Amino acid sequence: QRILRLAEMCRRLETEEEKVLPFYPSSLDEWEQQKARRVLEELASEPLARILKDYVGLERFWQRFNKAKLEEKGLERARAALLDRNQDLRRLLQQYLAGATINQKVPKDSHPL
């Protein structure tokens, strides 16, 4: 109940794009979506199915949660790629600086670059 109340409060803070567009389109065909709606509208005979009906309102929450997790993982990968790139650039800079400070007394040594 608390999560649902917080979701309703946060709904006012959503951008227009978030209100209009879903977080990701459904991969179901139209007839599959209609079938799913009919199943949700039916009276459940099993106890677990009746309990799960109470949590249908959390679907939007789980969509947002999953979207946030996906973005987090994407950012972690991007950060790791940037750290690798940074290390490569630092290594190249060190090689360049080492080559720029070569002692003129030993011109026959090969240049590090």
N, C-alpha and C positions, 0 to 999 in steps of 0.2 A: 504494500500500500504506500509505503514511504517513497519507493522508487517511482511509482506512478504519479504521485503528487509532485515530486521533483521534476519529472519529465514534463508535466503540464506547466509548471512554472518556467521551465527552460524553453518551452515552445515559443513563448513571447520574445525570447532573445535570438531566435533563429533568423538567419538572413532570408530574403525573399527566395533565393535559389534553393535553399534547404527546405523551405515550405512547399515549393512548387514541384521540384524534381525529387524523385526518390534517390536514395543513396546509390543504389545499383538496380538496373532493370531486372525484372524477373526473367529467368531462363525458361519458364513454362509457356507453353502455347496457350492461346485464349481458352480453348476447351478444357485444358488441364487446370487453369486458374478457376474456371467455373466449377469444375468438379471439386477442387479443394475448398472453395467457398461452401458448396453444398455439404461437404463432409463436416466442416466446422459448424454449420447451422443445425446439423442433426443432433438429436439427443443422444448422449453417450450412454452406453450400457455398462461399460466397465468402469470400476472406481478410478483407475489411473487416468482414463480418458476424461472423466469428469473433473478431476483435479487439474489436468493440463489445460482445460478450457479457462480456468481462472488466470492462466498465465499468457493467454493470447495477447493481452494488452502489452506485454513486455516485448513483443516482436520488434517494435521500433527501437526499443532500448538495445536489444541485441544487435540490430543492424548498425546502430551507431557505435556500439562497443567494438564490433568486428571491424568496422571501417577505421576506427581509431587504432586498433591493433595492427591492421595492415599498413597504415601510414607510419606507425612507429617502426615496424620492421623495415619498411622502405627507407626511412630516414637513417636507421642503423646501418643498413648496407651502403647508403650513399656516404655516410660518415666514414665507414671503413675504407671505401674507395678513395675518398679525399685524403685520409691519413696515409694510405699507400702512395698516392701521388705526391704528397708532401715529402715523404721520405725519399722518393726518387729525385725530386727537385733538390732537396738538401744534399744528397749524394753528388749530384751533378755540379752543384755550386761549390762543394768542397773540392772536387776534382779541378774545376776551373780555377779556383783560388790557389790550389797547389801548383797548377801549371803557370800561373801568373807570377808566382814567387820563386820560380826556379833560379837557382844560383847561376849567374853568368859564367862562373869558373868551369862548369861542367856542361858545355854545350852538346857533347855527344850523347848524353842521356836522352832517352826518348821522352817526348812530351806525354803527360798522363792522359790527355784527351786524344 
